[in-house]
Amino acid sequence: MGGFLIGGVFFALRRAVLPVLLLALSLSMAQAGAGLDVRYNDWELWTSAANAVLPARRGNVSPFRVNAGLGTVAAPEYLGSDEVSARILPLLDVNYAGTLFLSTQQGIGWNMWRKRTLRAGPRITFDFGRESGDSVNLTGLPDIDIGTEVGVFFEGFVSAWRFKGDFRKEVGGGHGGLLINGEVAWGSRWTKNISAIIGARTTYMDDSYAESYFTVSAANALATRPAYAATGGFRDVNGFVQFVYDFTQAFYVATELRGTALLQQAADSSITESDTFMTGSILAGVRF
């Protein structure tokens, strides 16, 4: 059974996901070669609209469910920057029998508890870190390496309401901290083809995460960037509106507009140029 499952995964990746992955990687490399920022990438949020609506499939189908797409997002150069840049937004989401998933949006995980209106379990996510070269305002600060986060998640539905949350601890040499996320959203199908989702989300960070991303030590302080010691607390709160247009059950376009406010420990940091910002994304995809 294990060999059959592994073989099936690679077959699905080769036939469906790998071509899209290669396209996304080549576009990202071209973007990096052009000198554009690619380090700060919150794909989980920016591609969430593409997974917000998943129409039921008809007929006898494979246990694999794939959602692949490509788009763009306009977002700050780093968390707290007042400079906005555009970057490539890839979506690769593979689900096996509603149980195992491998995704640029959701990470790598297992729906250990799976009911009609609830799923929960362990997963692995990734933090892309930060480099001092991402912005002039970060010059001289230590780089934050790409990190691996392990944790648990849940997602539940009550009528038109959706509730999500997760705990994640970085263990792979990145920021080394703990994040706790909570989200609530309400969705409705406006027409046969258009769905709208409105929601809010907040993130709590521990001392280690705050120190990595928002502390400026005395050794790295400048006249324009005084020393600052960040501690744990709520990092931000944001609200979003998403629209998904389904041309068919397979083909769709998803858009999102999200407004974020950094809270005290993050907002007061001397590297924070703007404590409020907007992000906007659009992505076209196919489900099969």
Buried (B, 14 or more C-beta within 10 A) or exposed (E): EEEEEEEBBEEBBEEBBEEBBEBBEEBBEEBBEEEBBBBBBBBBBBBBBBBBBBEEEEEEEBEBBBBBBBBBBBBBBBBBBBBBBBBBBBBBBBBBEEBBBBBBBBBBBBBEEEEEEBBBBBBBBBBBBBBBEBBEBBEEBEEBBBBBBBBBBBBBBEEEEBBBBBBBBBEBEBBBBBBBBBBBBEBEEEEEEEBBBEBEBBBBBBBBBBBBBBBBEEEBBEEEBEEBBBEBBBBBBBBBBBBBBBEEEEBBBBBBBBBBBBBEBBBEBBBBBBBEBEBBBBBBBBBB
